[in-house]
């Protein structure tokens, strides 16, 4: 079995022994059935991987000895903040998972006219925590050691009003310019993607008034999850580390 990567949000020090969190123990011992002496890799979001060896594994708990530390250098030079219109079912989960694999740094779920999702404050926070777990899982799989943050969902108007120095982009199927025709220098991008059914004409105008550049990806209308991932890929090819 390959060496699994496990997220655990604590400080690691080479030479120390740490206790596995409940989530880490459940995955490493109960699911993967690893035993004392087996090697795992931990990360906590600080940009490093920490090699470890399991020790004192029982039916209910386990420890690990931290034996090494390696800097991960796989973060893109392009910082992308995705503003994603909240979509129903597993479409949102899929978008978050794959956008993290493609290098997104920050995700803000957006309430728009057509998002069709109504949640009270308690359920909304639970949903945000669920989305953050999906992001962490995507980091474990993709080898990222810096964990993107899922911010609290906000209205589209609030997101549009936030101050930023980033290049601001809104995907629009009737835009005049291709995403590949954007300026040749950008290190930060705020990418706006509508939900199922897209943004309304009024929302598109609001984005334009907030100086979001309208761009298109091609002659076909894409589903919300396809649009987000295609746009991120194009941005990484133009400004980031995909080639």
C-alpha positions as CSV (number, residue, x, y, z in Angstrom):
1,X,0.0,0.0,0.0
2,X,1.3,3.5,-0.9
3,X,2.1,5.9,1.9
4,X,-1.2,7.7,2.7
5,X,-1.3,11.5,3.3
6,X,-3.4,12.5,6.3
7,X,-4.5,16.0,7.3
8,X,-4.3,16.8,11.0
9,X,-4.5,20.5,12.1
10,X,-1.8,20.4,14.8
11,X,1.9,21.5,15.0
12,X,4.4,18.8,14.1
13,X,7.9,18.6,15.3
14,X,10.5,16.1,14.0
15,X,11.3,13.7,16.8
16,X,8.0,14.1,18.6
17,X,5.1,11.7,19.1
18,X,1.6,12.8,18.3
19,X,-1.8,11.2,19.0
20,X,-4.0,10.5,16.0
21,X,-7.1,12.6,15.8
22,X,-10.4,10.7,15.6
23,X,-10.7,11.3,11.9
24,X,-7.1,10.3,11.3
25,X,-7.4,7.2,13.4
26,X,-10.6,6.2,11.6
27,X,-9.0,6.5,8.2
28,X,-5.6,5.1,9.0
29,X,-6.5,2.2,11.3
30,X,-10.1,1.4,10.7
31,X,-10.2,1.9,7.0
32,X,-6.7,1.3,5.8
33,X,-6.0,-1.2,8.6
34,X,-2.4,0.1,9.1
35,X,-0.5,-1.2,12.1
36,X,2.4,-0.1,14.3
37,X,5.5,0.3,12.2
38,X,3.7,1.4,9.1
39,X,4.5,4.8,7.6
40,X,2.1,7.6,6.9
41,X,2.5,11.2,5.9
42,X,0.8,14.1,7.8
43,X,0.3,17.7,6.7
44,X,-1.3,20.6,8.6
45,X,-1.5,23.3,5.9
46,X,1.9,24.9,6.5
47,X,3.3,23.8,3.2
48,X,5.2,20.8,4.4
49,X,4.7,17.0,4.5
50,X,5.7,15.2,7.7
51,X,6.8,11.6,7.5
52,X,5.7,9.5,10.4
53,X,5.7,6.0,11.7
54,X,2.7,4.6,13.5
55,X,3.3,3.4,17.1
56,X,1.1,2.0,19.9
57,X,-1.9,1.3,17.7
58,X,-4.8,-0.2,19.7
59,X,-8.5,-0.6,18.8
60,X,-9.4,2.9,19.9
61,X,-6.4,5.1,19.6
62,X,-3.0,5.4,18.0
63,X,0.2,7.4,18.1
64,X,2.8,8.3,15.5
65,X,6.4,9.3,15.6
66,X,7.3,12.2,13.4
67,X,10.5,11.2,11.6
68,X,10.9,13.8,8.8
69,X,9.8,17.0,7.2
70,X,9.7,17.9,3.5
71,X,8.7,21.2,1.9
72,X,6.1,20.8,-0.8
73,X,6.6,23.1,-3.8
74,X,3.5,22.4,-5.9
75,X,1.5,25.5,-5.3
76,X,0.7,27.5,-8.4
77,X,2.1,31.0,-8.8
78,X,-1.4,32.1,-9.6
79,X,-3.8,32.8,-6.7
80,X,-7.4,32.1,-7.6
81,X,-10.4,33.1,-5.5
82,X,-13.4,31.3,-6.8
83,X,-16.8,32.8,-6.2
84,X,-19.1,29.9,-7.0
85,X,-22.9,30.2,-7.2
86,X,-24.3,27.5,-4.9
87,X,-25.7,24.6,-6.9
88,X,-27.9,21.7,-5.8
89,X,-26.9,18.1,-4.9
90,X,-23.4,16.9,-5.5
91,X,-22.5,19.4,-8.2
92,X,-21.2,21.8,-5.6
93,X,-19.1,19.1,-3.9
94,X,-17.7,18.0,-7.3
95,X,-16.8,21.6,-8.2
96,X,-15.0,22.2,-4.9
97,X,-13.1,18.9,-5.1
98,X,-11.8,19.4,-8.6
99,X,-11.1,23.1,-8.3
100,X,-8.8,22.3,-5.4
101,X,-7.0,19.7,-7.5
102,X,-6.5,22.4,-10.1
103,X,-5.0,24.8,-7.6
104,X,-7.7,27.1,-6.4
105,X,-6.7,29.0,-3.2
106,X,-9.9,30.3,-1.8
107,X,-13.6,29.5,-2.3
108,X,-16.6,31.6,-1.5
109,X,-20.0,30.0,-2.0
110,X,-22.4,32.6,-3.3
111,X,-26.2,33.1,-2.9
112,X,-27.6,34.2,-6.3
113,X,-31.1,34.6,-7.7
114,X,-31.0,31.1,-9.2
115,X,-29.0,29.1,-6.7
116,X,-32.2,27.6,-5.3
117,X,-30.7,26.7,-1.9
118,X,-32.3,27.9,1.3
119,X,-30.5,27.1,4.6
120,X,-30.7,28.6,8.1
121,X,-27.6,29.8,9.8
122,X,-26.9,26.5,11.7
123,X,-27.4,24.3,8.6
124,X,-25.3,26.7,6.5
125,X,-22.4,26.4,8.9
126,X,-22.7,22.6,8.8
127,X,-22.7,22.7,5.0
128,X,-19.6,25.0,5.0
129,X,-17.8,22.5,7.3
130,X,-18.8,19.7,5.0
131,X,-17.4,21.6,2.0
132,X,-14.1,22.2,3.9
133,X,-13.8,18.5,4.6
134,X,-14.2,17.9,0.8
135,X,-11.4,20.4,0.2
136,X,-9.1,18.7,2.8
137,X,-9.8,15.3,1.2
138,X,-8.8,16.8,-2.2
139,X,-5.6,18.0,-0.7
140,X,-4.8,14.6,0.7
141,X,-5.3,13.1,-2.7
142,X,-3.6,15.7,-4.9
143,X,-0.5,16.2,-2.8
144,X,-1.2,19.8,-1.8
145,X,0.2,20.8,1.6
146,X,-1.5,24.2,1.7
147,X,-5.3,23.9,2.4
148,X,-7.6,26.2,0.5
149,X,-10.2,27.9,2.7
150,X,-14.0,27.7,2.2
151,X,-15.3,31.0,3.4
152,X,-18.7,31.6,4.8
153,X,-21.3,31.9,2.0
154,X,-22.4,35.4,1.2
155,X,-24.7,37.1,-1.3
156,X,-23.4,37.9,-4.7
157,X,-23.7,41.7,-4.1
158,X,-21.6,41.4,-0.9
159,X,-18.9,39.5,-2.8
160,X,-18.9,41.9,-5.7
161,X,-18.4,44.8,-3.2
162,X,-15.3,43.3,-1.5
163,X,-12.1,45.3,-2.1
164,X,-9.4,43.4,-4.1
165,X,-6.4,44.1,-6.3
166,X,-7.0,40.9,-8.3
167,X,-8.0,40.6,-11.9
168,X,-11.8,40.2,-11.8
169,X,-13.4,37.8,-14.3
170,X,-17.0,36.8,-14.9
171,X,-17.8,34.0,-17.4
172,X,-20.5,35.0,-19.8
173,X,-21.5,33.0,-22.9
174,X,-22.3,36.2,-24.8
175,X,-19.0,37.9,-24.0
176,X,-16.9,39.3,-26.8
177,X,-13.5,38.2,-25.6
178,X,-11.9,34.8,-24.9
179,X,-10.4,34.0,-21.5
180,X,-7.2,33.5,-23.4
181,X,-7.2,37.1,-24.5
182,X,-6.8,38.5,-21.0
183,X,-3.7,40.6,-20.1
184,X,-0.5,38.7,-20.0
185,X,0.4,39.5,-16.4
186,X,-1.8,38.4,-13.5
187,X,-0.8,36.8,-10.2
188,X,-4.3,37.0,-8.5
189,X,-7.7,36.3,-10.0
190,X,-11.2,36.5,-8.7
191,X,-13.3,34.2,-10.8
192,X,-17.1,34.5,-10.7
193,X,-19.1,31.4,-11.7
194,X,-22.9,31.4,-11.7
195,X,-25.1,28.5,-10.4
196,X,-27.3,26.2,-12.4
197,X,-29.2,28.4,-14.8
198,X,-26.4,31.0,-14.7
199,X,-26.6,34.6,-13.4
200,X,-29.5,36.8,-14.2
201,X,-29.1,39.8,-16.6
202,X,-29.3,42.1,-13.5
203,X,-26.6,40.1,-11.7
204,X,-24.4,40.2,-14.9
205,X,-24.8,44.0,-14.9
206,X,-23.9,44.2,-11.2
207,X,-20.7,42.3,-11.9
208,X,-19.9,44.6,-14.9
209,X,-20.5,47.7,-12.7
210,X,-18.1,46.2,-10.2
211,X,-15.4,46.0,-13.0
212,X,-15.6,42.3,-13.6
213,X,-14.4,41.5,-17.1
214,X,-16.8,39.3,-19.1
215,X,-15.0,36.5,-20.9
216,X,-16.1,33.3,-22.7
217,X,-14.6,29.9,-22.9
218,X,-16.0,28.8,-26.3
219,X,-19.1,28.5,-28.5
220,X,-20.9,26.1,-26.2
221,X,-22.9,26.7,-23.1
222,X,-21.3,24.8,-20.2
223,X,-22.9,23.4,-17.0
224,X,-21.9,25.3,-13.8
225,X,-19.4,22.6,-12.7
226,X,-17.9,22.3,-16.2
227,X,-17.6,26.1,-16.5
228,X,-15.7,26.5,-13.2
229,X,-13.2,23.7,-13.9
230,X,-12.6,24.7,-17.6
231,X,-12.0,28.3,-16.6
232,X,-9.6,27.4,-13.8
233,X,-7.7,25.1,-16.2
234,X,-7.5,27.9,-18.8
235,X,-6.3,30.4,-16.2
236,X,-3.6,28.0,-14.9
237,X,-2.5,27.4,-18.5
238,X,-2.2,31.2,-19.2
239,X,-1.0,32.5,-15.8
240,X,-0.2,29.5,-13.6
241,X,1.6,26.2,-13.8
242,X,-0.3,24.0,-16.3
243,X,1.2,23.6,-19.7
